[in-house]
């Protein structure tokens, strides 16, 4: 396999309801990524686009074809990736393989979503389509409900009193908002307190509003190139050092591991092995904090802390910039926002910017190796990417 | 390949408060809800078995922000129950105040009935789901 580098990244500001379509949002991000890579749309040989709900939010099927045409990459093969919230990360992983294999030299991967546009009732309904429609949805499952149940399982299994766990989870949200306030692209750019979290309304017991990420609109894109091209295009290529992906059935089928998410452990293992690295080598991670408890679960499945112990690590500041592992300096899904189809490439955007040292007030000083972690559905799709400075 | 136990047949039985599952002839694992292959060893050599519908609550939540179309049901409790035969099953819990439920409920014994989700414009028609009550 050939070495593959990220040579350009772009993302729109993530936000509430936009007037722009998902194709327009993606195009803004894509043009920024292409320009940054000193390329033209005609240089792009294929497009892999994450999008989950364009048909519900805008009546727009196959946005990838319109997106390719809209940006002037006429007639290139364009595929849509739908892996719920992990869609764009799956797109990047496959784009990586197309370039690594030698089939293409330059591929555009990205994602777009207009989730906020749908409003909470329809967004809650359509997000729940990422669960099992026959055996979970009839009981009224929603995504907060999945992670609410994981919260109680976590408290029980690791014998953490719920009140203590809730405080640790609130700190996760406080950290996310602290960094979000320093990210001009974030949906929410304001700091919050533990009291704000614990006094917000109950969404799904025990998850309150500020335990939950928002519905957001936004687009993101990255350009991948083979090593030979990358060296000509940029003096700061960020190499894709490792990739991993795994799947799982509905939540009940994962009973032997919960609240651990086995597909994440398998996916991370693949990525670490391919990169020849361990969790200790990672300087910064953008992980899938769709809910505050999701951060604690992810940190353990990815090997950063022992099972049941990541809440204590958060209390000690070990997940802040300067701590053991810098977690979600972008503000994460919680504060940066979660336009689901666009989230994976927005995570790659942040890691690339961090490795290049372009993150201002939220910069992880000297970061050389970064990782992304993206989860779709009840862990139906999990993707991990490890990125490394090429200079 | 034919399904040993299709969604349709499982659903029809559930509507009679009968919980059908599959027992693997190779590894004896029980698969419920049904799949075309054993949840344990992926063998397709399966027999239909009737399960007790009894078990214990492993986790729960009360939903206060419902999906479109489920507004009249809220607040409602969702549980994951470990059946006496081993598998976990998702359903609702009734007979407990959804505003007052706490983690004390975990481990409590339950028995299964059912309710039918009539379907909405996005779903493939009516679908029954297990509804659990605390064992008397």
Interface residues (C-beta under 8 A of the other chain):
Chain A: X120 X121 X122 X124 X125 X126 X128 X129 X133 X134 X135 X136 X137 X138 X139 X140 X141 X142 X144 X145 X148 X149 X150 X152 X153 X155 X156 X162 X201 X202 X203 X204 X205 X206 X207 X249 X250 X251 X252 X253 X255
Chain B: X7 X11 X33 X35 X39 X58 X59 X60 X61 X62 X63 X64 X65 X66 X67 X68 X69 X70 X71 X73 X74 X76 X78 X80 X82 X87 X88 X89 X90 X91 X92 X101 X103 X106 X116 X117 X120 X122 X123 X124 X127 X128 X129 X130
